[in-house]
Amino acid sequence: MTTPAPAPAPPVRLLIIDDDPLVRAGLTLMLGGAAGIDIVGEGADGSQAAALADRLRPDVVLMDIRMPVMDGLTATEVLRGRPDAPEIIVLTTFHADEQVLRAIRAGAAGFVLKDTPPAQIVESVRRVAAGDPVLSPAVTRQLMARATGPGQDERTGRGQRARERIASLADREREVAVAVGQGRSNAEIAATLYLSVATVKTQVSRILAKFGFNNRVQIALLVHDAGLLDDEG
């Protein structure tokens, strides 16, 4: 008996939020023809994001960080605080930006620069939809070098809290958390730690549940705050 071929994966439903109509048009032109991506709508301001997400049910939102009325940071916090929240990729013009960092702490899956080549934006959308962050190790370190609060006291307190949370992890969970902090995908972590991809996914899910996180990039920030990236070289 012939085994039927698996059904093709449904296309990634993408919502674009940007106040610049030229940017929206350019992104729609670049991404609209990409296989496996379905642009379901556009918004001109962060204040429209929640209503559009409710109506269109996107898997991923490309979110401009600087917009009038409601900026991308606030819109990200609103969306990621809701049940069944879409993944969010922040659009920015700067690699290391405090607002980008705050958006990631709020649950954004990463960011792309507005001048990123189209093929890389497509790949970023696909990766985020599949549950992987879009921060390369180099960009992760650059961004996390900006992971500073308003003052030294706050940074010290955040580091102490992070170390206490990391101490609650089992050894294997800690190894996986550090690998996430290094910007590795599930497949890369599996190869490095000699685990199956399914086991890595389970470990990541346990860490997320243990800390009440909704995104693996928040694990990376926790690892950074605890000083483990430097420890692991």
DRENPA-3360 file (N, C-alpha, C; in nm, 2 decimals, always signed):
BEGIN
1 = MTTPAPAP = +0.09/-0.12/+0.00/+0.00/+0.00/+0.00/+0.09/+0.12/+0.00 ~ +0.06/+0.21/-0.09/+0.14/+0.33/-0.10/+0.11/+0.43/+0.01 ~ +0.21/+0.48/+0.07/+0.19/+0.59/+0.18/+0.17/+0.72/+0.11 ~ +0.06/+0.79/+0.14/+0.04/+0.91/+0.08/+0.14/+1.02/+0.12 ~ +0.17/+1.10/+0.02/+0.27/+1.21/+0.05/+0.21/+1.31/+0.15 ~ +0.30/+1.36/+0.24/+0.25/+1.45/+0.34/+0.19/+1.58/+0.28 ~ +0.09/+1.63/+0.34/+0.03/+1.76/+0.29/+0.13/+1.87/+0.30 ~ +0.14/+1.96/+0.20/+0.23/+2.07/+0.21/+0.20/+2.16/+0.33;
9 = APPVRLLI = +0.30/+2.22/+0.39/+0.27/+2.31/+0.50/+0.20/+2.43/+0.46 ~ +0.10/+2.48/+0.54/+0.03/+2.60/+0.50/+0.13/+2.72/+0.49 ~ +0.10/+2.82/+0.41/+0.18/+2.93/+0.40/+0.19/+3.01/+0.53 ~ +0.30/+3.08/+0.55/+0.31/+3.17/+0.67/+0.23/+3.29/+0.64 ~ +0.14/+3.32/+0.73/+0.05/+3.44/+0.72/+0.13/+3.56/+0.78 ~ +0.15/+3.66/+0.70/+0.24/+3.77/+0.73/+0.16/+3.90/+0.73 ~ +0.17/+3.98/+0.84/+0.11/+4.11/+0.85/+0.23/+4.21/+0.86 ~ +0.21/+4.32/+0.78/+0.32/+4.42/+0.78/+0.26/+4.55/+0.84;
17 = IDDDPLVR = +0.33/+4.60/+0.94/+0.29/+4.73/+1.01/+0.41/+4.83/+0.99 ~ +0.38/+4.93/+0.92/+0.48/+5.04/+0.90/+0.41/+5.16/+0.85 ~ +0.45/+5.28/+0.91/+0.38/+5.40/+0.88/+0.42/+5.46/+0.74 ~ +0.53/+5.41/+0.68/+0.58/+5.46/+0.55/+0.51/+5.38/+0.44 ~ +0.42/+5.44/+0.36/+0.36/+5.36/+0.25/+0.46/+5.30/+0.15 ~ +0.57/+5.37/+0.13/+0.67/+5.32/+0.03/+0.74/+5.20/+0.09 ~ +0.76/+5.19/+0.22/+0.82/+5.08/+0.28/+0.73/+4.96/+0.27 ~ +0.60/+4.99/+0.30/+0.50/+4.88/+0.30/+0.49/+4.82/+0.15;
25 = AGLTLMLG = +0.49/+4.92/+0.05/+0.48/+4.87/-0.08/+0.60/+4.79/-0.12 ~ +0.72/+4.83/-0.08/+0.84/+4.76/-0.11/+0.84/+4.62/-0.05 ~ +0.80/+4.61/+0.08/+0.80/+4.48/+0.14/+0.70/+4.39/+0.08 ~ +0.58/+4.45/+0.04/+0.48/+4.36/-0.02/+0.53/+4.31/-0.16 ~ +0.60/+4.40/-0.23/+0.65/+4.36/-0.36/+0.76/+4.25/-0.34 ~ +0.85/+4.27/-0.24/+0.96/+4.17/-0.22/+0.91/+4.04/-0.17 ~ +0.81/+4.04/-0.08/+0.77/+3.92/-0.01/+0.65/+3.85/-0.07 ~ +0.57/+3.93/-0.14/+0.44/+3.88/-0.19/+0.46/+3.76/-0.29;
33 = GAAGIDIV = +0.57/+3.76/-0.36/+0.60/+3.65/-0.45/+0.67/+3.53/-0.40 ~ +0.71/+3.54/-0.27/+0.79/+3.43/-0.21/+0.71/+3.31/-0.18 ~ +0.76/+3.19/-0.21/+0.69/+3.07/-0.19/+0.67/+3.05/-0.04 ~ +0.55/+3.01/+0.00/+0.52/+2.98/+0.14/+0.49/+3.10/+0.23 ~ +0.48/+3.22/+0.17/+0.44/+3.33/+0.25/+0.32/+3.40/+0.19 ~ +0.22/+3.43/+0.27/+0.10/+3.49/+0.23/+0.08/+3.62/+0.31 ~ +0.09/+3.73/+0.24/+0.08/+3.86/+0.31/-0.07/+3.89/+0.32 ~ -0.12/+3.88/+0.45/-0.26/+3.89/+0.47/-0.31/+4.03/+0.50;
41 = GEGADGSQ = -0.22/+4.13/+0.52/-0.27/+4.26/+0.55/-0.15/+4.36/+0.58 ~ -0.19/+4.49/+0.58/-0.10/+4.59/+0.62/-0.16/+4.69/+0.71 ~ -0.08/+4.75/+0.79/-0.12/+4.85/+0.88/-0.03/+4.97/+0.88 ~ -0.08/+5.09/+0.91/+0.00/+5.21/+0.90/+0.05/+5.26/+1.03 ~ +0.01/+5.19/+1.14/+0.04/+5.24/+1.28/+0.03/+5.13/+1.37 ~ +0.11/+5.13/+1.48/+0.10/+5.03/+1.58/-0.03/+5.02/+1.65 ~ -0.11/+5.13/+1.65/-0.24/+5.12/+1.71/-0.34/+5.03/+1.64 ~ -0.31/+5.00/+1.51/-0.39/+4.91/+1.43/-0.36/+4.77/+1.44;
49 = AAALADRL = -0.24/+4.74/+1.51/-0.19/+4.60/+1.51/-0.28/+4.50/+1.57 ~ -0.34/+4.54/+1.69/-0.42/+4.44/+1.76/-0.55/+4.40/+1.69 ~ -0.61/+4.51/+1.63/-0.74/+4.48/+1.56/-0.71/+4.40/+1.43 ~ -0.60/+4.43/+1.36/-0.56/+4.36/+1.24/-0.53/+4.21/+1.28 ~ -0.45/+4.19/+1.39/-0.42/+4.06/+1.43/-0.54/+3.98/+1.46 ~ -0.64/+4.04/+1.53/-0.76/+3.97/+1.56/-0.84/+3.92/+1.44 ~ -0.84/+4.01/+1.34/-0.92/+3.98/+1.22/-0.85/+3.89/+1.12 ~ -0.71/+3.91/+1.11/-0.64/+3.84/+1.00/-0.56/+3.72/+1.05;
57 = RPDVVLMD = -0.54/+3.70/+1.18/-0.47/+3.59/+1.24/-0.34/+3.56/+1.17 ~ -0.25/+3.66/+1.17/-0.11/+3.63/+1.11/-0.03/+3.54/+1.20 ~ +0.06/+3.47/+1.14/+0.16/+3.39/+1.21/+0.28/+3.48/+1.25 ~ +0.31/+3.58/+1.17/+0.43/+3.66/+1.19/+0.39/+3.81/+1.16 ~ +0.44/+3.90/+1.24/+0.42/+4.04/+1.21/+0.55/+4.11/+1.19 ~ +0.57/+4.18/+1.07/+0.68/+4.26/+1.05/+0.65/+4.40/+1.10 ~ +0.71/+4.44/+1.21/+0.67/+4.56/+1.29/+0.78/+4.67/+1.28 ~ +0.74/+4.79/+1.22/+0.83/+4.90/+1.23/+0.85/+4.95/+1.38;
65 = IRMPVMDG = +0.96/+4.99/+1.42/+0.98/+5.03/+1.56/+0.94/+5.17/+1.59 ~ +0.96/+5.26/+1.49/+0.93/+5.40/+1.51/+0.81/+5.44/+1.42 ~ +0.70/+5.47/+1.49/+0.57/+5.51/+1.42/+0.50/+5.61/+1.51 ~ +0.42/+5.70/+1.45/+0.34/+5.79/+1.53/+0.22/+5.72/+1.60 ~ +0.16/+5.79/+1.69/+0.04/+5.74/+1.76/+0.08/+5.63/+1.86 ~ +0.12/+5.51/+1.80/+0.16/+5.40/+1.88/+0.29/+5.34/+1.81 ~ +0.40/+5.34/+1.88/+0.52/+5.29/+1.82/+0.52/+5.14/+1.82 ~ +0.62/+5.08/+1.76/+0.63/+4.94/+1.74/+0.66/+4.87/+1.87;
73 = LTATEVLR = +0.73/+4.93/+1.97/+0.76/+4.87/+2.10/+0.63/+4.85/+2.17 ~ +0.55/+4.95/+2.18/+0.42/+4.94/+2.25/+0.33/+4.84/+2.19 ~ +0.33/+4.84/+2.05/+0.24/+4.74/+1.98/+0.29/+4.60/+2.01 ~ +0.42/+4.58/+2.01/+0.48/+4.45/+2.04/+0.44/+4.40/+2.18 ~ +0.45/+4.49/+2.28/+0.41/+4.46/+2.41/+0.26/+4.42/+2.42 ~ +0.18/+4.49/+2.35/+0.03/+4.46/+2.34/+0.01/+4.33/+2.28 ~ +0.07/+4.30/+2.16/+0.04/+4.18/+2.09/+0.10/+4.06/+2.17 ~ +0.22/+4.07/+2.22/+0.28/+3.95/+2.28/+0.22/+3.92/+2.42;
81 = GRPDAPEI = +0.14/+4.02/+2.47/+0.08/+3.99/+2.60/-0.06/+3.92/+2.58 ~ -0.09/+3.89/+2.46/-0.22/+3.83/+2.43/-0.21/+3.68/+2.41 ~ -0.32/+3.61/+2.44/-0.32/+3.46/+2.40/-0.30/+3.44/+2.26 ~ -0.23/+3.33/+2.22/-0.21/+3.29/+2.08/-0.14/+3.41/+2.00 ~ -0.05/+3.48/+2.06/+0.02/+3.59/+2.00/+0.09/+3.55/+1.88 ~ +0.09/+3.64/+1.77/+0.18/+3.61/+1.66/+0.33/+3.63/+1.69 ~ +0.42/+3.57/+1.62/+0.56/+3.61/+1.63/+0.58/+3.75/+1.57 ~ +0.68/+3.82/+1.62/+0.70/+3.96/+1.58/+0.85/+3.97/+1.54;
89 = IVLTTFHA = +0.87/+4.03/+1.42/+1.00/+4.07/+1.38/+1.00/+4.22/+1.37 ~ +1.10/+4.28/+1.44/+1.10/+4.43/+1.44/+1.18/+4.48/+1.32 ~ +1.13/+4.58/+1.26/+1.20/+4.65/+1.15/+1.27/+4.77/+1.20 ~ +1.40/+4.78/+1.17/+1.47/+4.90/+1.23/+1.58/+4.94/+1.13 ~ +1.64/+5.05/+1.15/+1.75/+5.10/+1.07/+1.88/+5.09/+1.15 ~ +1.88/+5.04/+1.27/+2.00/+5.03/+1.35/+2.02/+4.89/+1.41 ~ +2.14/+4.84/+1.41/+2.17/+4.71/+1.47/+2.15/+4.71/+1.62 ~ +2.21/+4.81/+1.69/+2.21/+4.81/+1.83/+2.12/+4.93/+1.87;
97 = DEQVLRAI = +2.00/+4.90/+1.91/+1.90/+5.01/+1.94/+1.83/+4.97/+2.07 ~ +1.82/+5.07/+2.16/+1.76/+5.04/+2.29/+1.61/+4.99/+2.27 ~ +1.54/+5.05/+2.18/+1.40/+5.02/+2.16/+1.39/+4.88/+2.10 ~ +1.48/+4.84/+2.01/+1.48/+4.70/+1.96/+1.50/+4.60/+2.08 ~ +1.60/+4.63/+2.17/+1.63/+4.55/+2.28/+1.50/+4.54/+2.37 ~ +1.43/+4.65/+2.39/+1.31/+4.64/+2.47/+1.20/+4.56/+2.41 ~ +1.19/+4.57/+2.27/+1.10/+4.49/+2.20/+1.13/+4.34/+2.22 ~ +1.25/+4.30/+2.21/+1.29/+4.16/+2.23/+1.26/+4.12/+2.37;
105 = RAGAAGFV = +1.29/+4.20/+2.47/+1.25/+4.16/+2.61/+1.10/+4.14/+2.62 ~ +1.02/+4.22/+2.54/+0.88/+4.21/+2.54/+0.83/+4.08/+2.47 ~ +0.92/+4.02/+2.39/+0.88/+3.89/+2.33/+0.90/+3.89/+2.18 ~ +0.95/+4.00/+2.12/+0.98/+3.99/+1.97/+1.08/+3.88/+1.94 ~ +1.07/+3.82/+1.83/+1.16/+3.71/+1.80/+1.29/+3.75/+1.74 ~ +1.31/+3.88/+1.72/+1.43/+3.93/+1.66/+1.40/+4.05/+1.58 ~ +1.50/+4.09/+1.49/+1.48/+4.21/+1.41/+1.55/+4.19/+1.28 ~ +1.51/+4.27/+1.18/+1.58/+4.28/+1.06/+1.60/+4.43/+1.02;
113 = LKDTPPAQ = +1.71/+4.46/+0.96/+1.73/+4.60/+0.91/+1.65/+4.62/+0.79 ~ +1.61/+4.75/+0.77/+1.52/+4.78/+0.65/+1.60/+4.77/+0.52 ~ +1.73/+4.77/+0.52/+1.80/+4.75/+0.40/+1.85/+4.60/+0.38 ~ +1.80/+4.51/+0.46/+1.83/+4.37/+0.45/+1.79/+4.32/+0.31 ~ +1.87/+4.24/+0.24/+1.83/+4.18/+0.11/+1.70/+4.10/+0.12 ~ +1.62/+4.11/+0.02/+1.49/+4.04/+0.03/+1.50/+3.89/+0.06 ~ +1.59/+3.82/+0.01/+1.60/+3.68/+0.04/+1.62/+3.65/+0.19 ~ +1.70/+3.74/+0.25/+1.72/+3.72/+0.40/+1.60/+3.76/+0.48;
121 = IVESVRRV = +1.52/+3.85/+0.43/+1.40/+3.88/+0.50/+1.30/+3.77/+0.49 ~ +1.29/+3.71/+0.37/+1.21/+3.59/+0.35/+1.25/+3.48/+0.45 ~ +1.38/+3.45/+0.45/+1.43/+3.35/+0.54/+1.40/+3.38/+0.69 ~ +1.41/+3.51/+0.73/+1.38/+3.54/+0.86/+1.24/+3.51/+0.90 ~ +1.15/+3.55/+0.81/+1.00/+3.52/+0.83/+0.98/+3.37/+0.85 ~ +1.04/+3.29/+0.76/+1.02/+3.15/+0.77/+1.08/+3.09/+0.90 ~ +1.20/+3.14/+0.94/+1.26/+3.09/+1.06/+1.18/+3.12/+1.18 ~ +1.13/+3.24/+1.19/+1.05/+3.28/+1.30/+0.92/+3.20/+1.31;
129 = AAGDPVLS = +0.86/+3.18/+1.19/+0.74/+3.10/+1.19/+0.76/+2.96/+1.24 ~ +0.88/+2.91/+1.22/+0.92/+2.77/+1.26/+0.97/+2.77/+1.40 ~ +0.97/+2.88/+1.47/+1.01/+2.88/+1.61/+1.16/+2.91/+1.64 ~ +1.23/+2.96/+1.54/+1.37/+2.99/+1.56/+1.39/+3.15/+1.56 ~ +1.48/+3.20/+1.64/+1.50/+3.34/+1.64/+1.58/+3.39/+1.52 ~ +1.58/+3.51/+1.49/+1.65/+3.56/+1.37/+1.77/+3.65/+1.42 ~ +1.83/+3.62/+1.53/+1.95/+3.69/+1.57/+2.07/+3.60/+1.55 ~ +2.16/+3.63/+1.47/+2.28/+3.56/+1.45/+2.37/+3.57/+1.57;
137 = PAVTRQLM = +2.46/+3.48/+1.60/+2.55/+3.50/+1.71/+2.62/+3.64/+1.72 ~ +2.67/+3.69/+1.60/+2.74/+3.82/+1.60/+2.64/+3.93/+1.64 ~ +2.52/+3.93/+1.58/+2.43/+4.03/+1.61/+2.37/+4.02/+1.75 ~ +2.36/+3.90/+1.80/+2.31/+3.88/+1.94/+2.41/+3.94/+2.03 ~ +2.54/+3.92/+2.01/+2.64/+3.98/+2.10/+2.64/+4.13/+2.09 ~ +2.63/+4.18/+1.97/+2.63/+4.33/+1.95/+2.51/+4.39/+2.02 ~ +2.39/+4.33/+2.00/+2.27/+4.38/+2.06/+2.28/+4.37/+2.22 ~ +2.32/+4.26/+2.26/+2.32/+4.23/+2.41/+2.43/+4.32/+2.48;
145 = ARATGPGQ = +2.53/+4.37/+2.40/+2.62/+4.46/+2.46/+2.55/+4.59/+2.50 ~ +2.43/+4.61/+2.44/+2.35/+4.73/+2.48/+2.25/+4.69/+2.59 ~ +2.25/+4.57/+2.64/+2.15/+4.52/+2.73/+2.17/+4.58/+2.87 ~ +2.16/+4.71/+2.88/+2.19/+4.79/+3.00/+2.06/+4.86/+3.04 ~ +2.04/+4.87/+3.17/+1.92/+4.94/+3.22/+1.96/+5.09/+3.24 ~ +1.87/+5.16/+3.30/+1.90/+5.30/+3.33/+2.02/+5.33/+3.42 ~ +2.06/+5.23/+3.50/+2.17/+5.25/+3.60/+2.23/+5.12/+3.64 ~ +2.35/+5.14/+3.70/+2.43/+5.02/+3.74/+2.35/+4.93/+3.84;
153 = DERTGRGQ = +2.27/+5.00/+3.93/+2.20/+4.92/+4.03/+2.10/+4.83/+3.97 ~ +2.03/+4.88/+3.87/+1.93/+4.79/+3.80/+2.00/+4.68/+3.72 ~ +2.12/+4.71/+3.66/+2.19/+4.60/+3.58/+2.24/+4.50/+3.68 ~ +2.29/+4.54/+3.80/+2.34/+4.44/+3.90/+2.22/+4.36/+3.95 ~ +2.11/+4.42/+3.98/+1.99/+4.34/+4.02/+1.94/+4.24/+3.92 ~ +1.94/+4.29/+3.79/+1.90/+4.20/+3.68/+1.99/+4.08/+3.67 ~ +2.12/+4.11/+3.68/+2.22/+4.00/+3.67/+2.20/+3.89/+3.78 ~ +2.18/+3.94/+3.90/+2.16/+3.85/+4.02/+2.03/+3.77/+4.00;
161 = RARERIAS = +1.92/+3.83/+3.96/+1.80/+3.76/+3.93/+1.82/+3.65/+3.82 ~ +1.89/+3.69/+3.72/+1.91/+3.60/+3.61/+1.99/+3.48/+3.66 ~ +2.10/+3.50/+3.74/+2.18/+3.39/+3.79/+2.10/+3.30/+3.88 ~ +2.01/+3.35/+3.96/+1.92/+3.27/+4.04/+1.83/+3.18/+3.96 ~ +1.78/+3.24/+3.85/+1.69/+3.16/+3.76/+1.77/+3.05/+3.69 ~ +1.88/+3.09/+3.64/+1.96/+2.99/+3.57/+2.00/+2.87/+3.67 ~ +2.02/+2.90/+3.79/+2.06/+2.80/+3.89/+1.95/+2.70/+3.91 ~ +1.83/+2.74/+3.88/+1.71/+2.65/+3.90/+1.70/+2.54/+3.78;
169 = LADREREV = +1.78/+2.56/+3.68/+1.78/+2.47/+3.57/+1.86/+2.34/+3.59 ~ +1.82/+2.23/+3.53/+1.90/+2.11/+3.53/+2.02/+2.14/+3.44 ~ +2.12/+2.05/+3.45/+2.24/+2.07/+3.37/+2.21/+2.08/+3.22 ~ +2.13/+1.98/+3.17/+2.11/+1.98/+3.03/+2.03/+2.10/+2.99 ~ +1.93/+2.15/+3.07/+1.86/+2.27/+3.04/+1.95/+2.39/+3.03 ~ +2.05/+2.39/+3.12/+2.14/+2.50/+3.12/+2.22/+2.50/+2.99 ~ +2.27/+2.39/+2.95/+2.35/+2.38/+2.83/+2.26/+2.43/+2.71 ~ +2.14/+2.38/+2.70/+2.05/+2.43/+2.60/+2.03/+2.58/+2.60;
177 = AVAVGQGR = +2.01/+2.63/+2.72/+1.98/+2.77/+2.74/+2.10/+2.86/+2.69 ~ +2.22/+2.81/+2.72/+2.34/+2.88/+2.68/+2.35/+2.88/+2.52 ~ +2.32/+2.76/+2.46/+2.32/+2.75/+2.32/+2.22/+2.84/+2.25 ~ +2.10/+2.85/+2.31/+2.00/+2.95/+2.26/+2.06/+3.09/+2.27 ~ +2.13/+3.12/+2.38/+2.19/+3.25/+2.40/+2.30/+3.28/+2.30 ~ +2.36/+3.18/+2.24/+2.46/+3.19/+2.14/+2.40/+3.21/+2.00 ~ +2.26/+3.21/+1.99/+2.19/+3.23/+1.87/+2.18/+3.11/+1.78 ~ +2.19/+2.99/+1.84/+2.19/+2.87/+1.76/+2.04/+2.82/+1.74;
185 = SNAEIAAT = +2.02/+2.76/+1.62/+1.89/+2.71/+1.59/+1.87/+2.57/+1.67 ~ +1.75/+2.52/+1.67/+1.73/+2.38/+1.73/+1.82/+2.28/+1.67 ~ +1.83/+2.28/+1.53/+1.92/+2.18/+1.47/+2.06/+2.20/+1.51 ~ +2.11/+2.32/+1.52/+2.25/+2.34/+1.56/+2.28/+2.30/+1.70 ~ +2.18/+2.33/+1.79/+2.19/+2.28/+1.93/+2.20/+2.13/+1.93 ~ +2.11/+2.07/+1.86/+2.11/+1.92/+1.86/+2.24/+1.86/+1.81 ~ +2.30/+1.92/+1.71/+2.43/+1.87/+1.66/+2.54/+1.89/+1.76 ~ +2.54/+2.01/+1.83/+2.64/+2.05/+1.92/+2.64/+1.96/+2.05;
193 = LYLSVATV = +2.52/+1.93/+2.10/+2.50/+1.86/+2.23/+2.47/+1.72/+2.21 ~ +2.47/+1.67/+2.08/+2.44/+1.53/+2.05/+2.31/+1.48/+2.10 ~ +2.21/+1.57/+2.07/+2.07/+1.54/+2.10/+1.98/+1.53/+1.98 ~ +1.87/+1.48/+1.99/+1.77/+1.49/+1.87/+1.71/+1.63/+1.87 ~ +1.66/+1.67/+1.76/+1.59/+1.80/+1.75/+1.47/+1.80/+1.84 ~ +1.40/+1.69/+1.84/+1.28/+1.68/+1.93/+1.31/+1.70/+2.07 ~ +1.43/+1.64/+2.12/+1.47/+1.66/+2.26/+1.50/+1.81/+2.28 ~ +1.57/+1.87/+2.19/+1.60/+2.01/+2.21/+1.47/+2.10/+2.22;
201 = KTQVSRIL = +1.38/+2.07/+2.13/+1.25/+2.14/+2.14/+1.18/+2.12/+2.28 ~ +1.19/+2.00/+2.33/+1.13/+1.97/+2.46/+1.20/+2.05/+2.57 ~ +1.34/+2.05/+2.56/+1.41/+2.13/+2.66/+1.38/+2.28/+2.66 ~ +1.38/+2.33/+2.53/+1.34/+2.47/+2.52/+1.20/+2.50/+2.58 ~ +1.11/+2.42/+2.55/+0.97/+2.43/+2.60/+0.97/+2.43/+2.75 ~ +1.05/+2.34/+2.81/+1.06/+2.34/+2.96/+1.11/+2.47/+3.01 ~ +1.22/+2.52/+2.95/+1.28/+2.64/+3.00/+1.18/+2.76/+2.99 ~ +1.11/+2.77/+2.87/+1.01/+2.87/+2.86/+0.90/+2.86/+2.96;
209 = AKFGFNNR = +0.85/+2.74/+2.99/+0.74/+2.72/+3.08/+0.79/+2.75/+3.22 ~ +0.91/+2.71/+3.26/+0.97/+2.73/+3.39/+0.98/+2.88/+3.43 ~ +1.01/+2.96/+3.33/+1.03/+3.11/+3.36/+0.91/+3.19/+3.31 ~ +0.81/+3.13/+3.25/+0.70/+3.21/+3.21/+0.73/+3.29/+3.08 ~ +0.83/+3.25/+3.01/+0.87/+3.32/+2.89/+0.77/+3.28/+2.77 ~ +0.76/+3.37/+2.67/+0.69/+3.34/+2.55/+0.77/+3.34/+2.43 ~ +0.90/+3.35/+2.44/+0.99/+3.35/+2.33/+1.13/+3.31/+2.37 ~ +1.20/+3.23/+2.28/+1.33/+3.18/+2.31/+1.43/+3.29/+2.31;
217 = VQIALLVH = +1.41/+3.41/+2.25/+1.50/+3.52/+2.26/+1.51/+3.57/+2.40 ~ +1.40/+3.56/+2.48/+1.41/+3.60/+2.62/+1.50/+3.51/+2.70 ~ +1.51/+3.38/+2.65/+1.61/+3.29/+2.72/+1.75/+3.35/+2.69 ~ +1.77/+3.39/+2.56/+1.90/+3.44/+2.53/+1.94/+3.56/+2.61 ~ +1.84/+3.65/+2.64/+1.87/+3.77/+2.72/+1.89/+3.73/+2.86 ~ +1.82/+3.63/+2.91/+1.85/+3.58/+3.05/+1.99/+3.53/+3.06 ~ +2.03/+3.45/+2.96/+2.17/+3.39/+2.96/+2.27/+3.51/+2.96 ~ +2.25/+3.61/+2.88/+2.34/+3.72/+2.88/+2.34/+3.79/+3.01;
225 = DAGLLDDE = +2.22/+3.82/+3.07/+2.22/+3.89/+3.20/+2.29/+3.81/+3.31 ~ +2.29/+3.68/+3.30/+2.36/+3.60/+3.39/+2.51/+3.59/+3.37 ~ +2.56/+3.64/+3.26/+2.70/+3.64/+3.23/+2.75/+3.51/+3.17 ~ +2.66/+3.43/+3.12/+2.70/+3.29/+3.07/+2.76/+3.29/+2.93 ~ +2.73/+3.39/+2.85/+2.79/+3.39/+2.72/+2.94/+3.41/+2.73 ~ +2.98/+3.50/+2.81/+3.13/+3.52/+2.83/+3.19/+3.39/+2.89 ~ +3.12/+3.33/+2.99/+3.17/+3.21/+3.05/+3.19/+3.10/+2.95 ~ +3.10/+3.09/+2.85/+3.11/+2.98/+2.76/+3.20/+3.01/+2.64;
233 = G = +3.25/+3.13/+2.63/+3.34/+3.17/+2.53/+3.28/+3.20/+2.40;
% end
